[in-house]
Amino acid sequence: MDLPKTPLDLLALDLPEGEPWGYALAQSLLKAPWAFRALRPTPGVLDLIRQDLEGLYLELQRLQEEYPLGSLGERPPHPAEEEALKALLARDPEALVAVLKAHGPWPFALYRAFRFDGALHPIPHPRLPQPDELVGYEAQLRDLRENARRFLQGRPALHTLLYGARGTGKSTAAKSLLHLEGARMVEVEMGALGRLEELLETLGQLPHRFFLYLDDLSLDPEDEAFHHLKALLEGSLEGPPENVLLLATSNRRHLVRHQGENPLPGADPASWDELQDTLALAERFGLVLTFPPFDQALYLKAVAHHLGRPLTEEEAREALRFARNRGFSGRVARQAALLLS
């Protein structure tokens, strides 16, 4: 177990308000080598936890006596940190197991947002959109959030694909789900899809429910990412665990890559097979939400929304000039509002 030895070691830690040594060692318990095994503890695992608690309790007393320190952190302690510290002070392995079962090991115990690039990285302060940031896609947002709430409540829910033109707010809509109570999200980089099964094995052990977020997914059967995802959704014996819901965005305006007219099975077998692969993957998502491009009226409505007031005639003309070479979209509307504010 990697433990802080000197006060300088504490500076690299994300500590809450309060006595720093106690919370530093409480975090060490959440990071312990046996932390995942403690989710399904055997007598031997409990013996290991008991031994570590006894040793850490003595180490805590020594550090507090040798290096008395005031609070180093500025945030309130997370319930997992408070409960782990109580278990440490009581030297109670069953209490620590209860903490890990309720909150999960580090980093899942403390954070709600993560990035996966082959390794998992917590995002302590994710930049989330405002709940009312999107204009013009109220029906899509309603369906998206209703499905997400079903998932978070442990009810049947559908893997979700959001597709449409660039700048229409698909990523904003996806990230907004982190506002929902109990939501956690892992953003998966496309280059890490080959290691997705390792991630899913880890997530499947945890008490939380995760949105697995794939941004700018290719629906082209010639793309390597397509085949990794197809294997996960169609070819895996296990599939995603029950506590994981896939959430993907795609900038493809259509699910099918047209090559002239839609192919017929006998006329062009290769194109027909490609078409069937693409449609099969899209259908595996269950819930497919379309984000069509803005028209002029919706664009001006969005600019006014972001400004928080109606547009003057001159402001409307300036907003339209701004969009002339950029096109109408929610992203351009936000930029125009910044220019006019």
Residue, then its C-alpha position, 0 to 999 in steps of 0.5 A: m500500500d502506497l502511504p504518505k511519509t512526509p508532509l510534502d507527500l500530502l500536497a499531491l493528494d486531493l484532500p478534503e477539509g479536516e485533519p490531513w493525515g487521517y483522510a490521507l490514510a483513509q484514501s489509502l484504504l480506498k486504494a488498497p490492493w484488496a479493495f476490489r476483492a473486498l466487494r466480495p470478501t472471503p475470510g482471508v480478505l477480511d484478515l488482510i484488512r484487519q491487519d492493515l487497519e491495525g498497522l495504519y492505526l499505529e501509523l496514523q498516531r505516529l504521523q499526527e504526533e511527529y507532523p501535527l498539521g492543520s487542514l490542507g484541503e478546501r472541499p468538504p469530505h466525501p461520505a466514503e472518506e468520512e466512513a473509511l476514516k471511522a472504520l480506520l479509527a475503530r479498526d473495524p474490517e466489516a465497517l470498511v467492507a461496507v464502505l467499499k460495497a456502498h461507494g466502491p474503491w478509489p477512484f469510483a468512491l470519490y468521482r463521477a466522471f472519468r476518461f478511459d484511454g486504455a487506463l482510467h483517469p478521474i475528472p474531478h471537475p467535469r465541465l457540464p452544460q447548463p440544463d437549459e443550454l439546448v434549444g430546439y431539441e426538446a423532444q430528443l432531450r425528453d426521450l434521452r432523459e427518460n431513458a437515462r432515468r429508467f437506467l439509473q432506477g434499475r429499470p430496463a433501458l436502451h443503449t442510445l445513439l445520438y446522430g446528426a449534423r455537427g454543432t447540433g448539441k449531441s455531445t452537450a445532450a449526452k454530457s447533460l445526463l451527469h446532472l441526474e442524481g446517481a449518474r456516473m460517466v466514462e468517456v471512452e477514447m476511440g483508440a481505447l475501444g480495443r481494451l473496452e472489455e477490461l473496463l467493463e469487467t471493472l465497472g461490472q463489479l461496482p455498485h454504481r451505474f455508468f453511462l459509457y460515452l463514445d463521442d463521434l463514433s464512426l458508423d463506417p464498417e471499414d473503421e476499426a472502432f466499428h468492429h470493436l463496438k459491433a463485437l461488444l454489442e453482438g458477438s460477446l458472450e457477456g455483453p455490457p454489464e447490467n450497470v453500464l449503458l452505452l451512449a454514443t454520438s455520431n456526426r453522420r447525417h445518415l446511418v447509411r453511407h450511400q453509394g449511389e442508390n441503396p444496393l440490392p442483395g443480388a446486384d452488389p453483395a459487398s455493398w449490401d453486406e456493408l449496409q446490413d452491418t451498419l443498420a444492425l449496429a445502429e439497431r443494437f442501440g435501441l434508442v436512436l435520436t436524430f439531431p437535424p440541422f437548424d434553420q434560420a428561425l431556430y438559429l435566431k431563437a437560440v441566439a436570443h436564448h443564449l443572450g437571455r433577451p429578444l434580439t434587436e433587428e440590428e442584432a438579428r442581422e449581425a447574427l445572420r452575418f456571423a452564420r453566413n460562412r459557418g452555417f446554422s447550428g447551436r454551436v454557432a448560435r452560442q458563439a454569436a451570442l458571445l459576440l453580441s453580449 
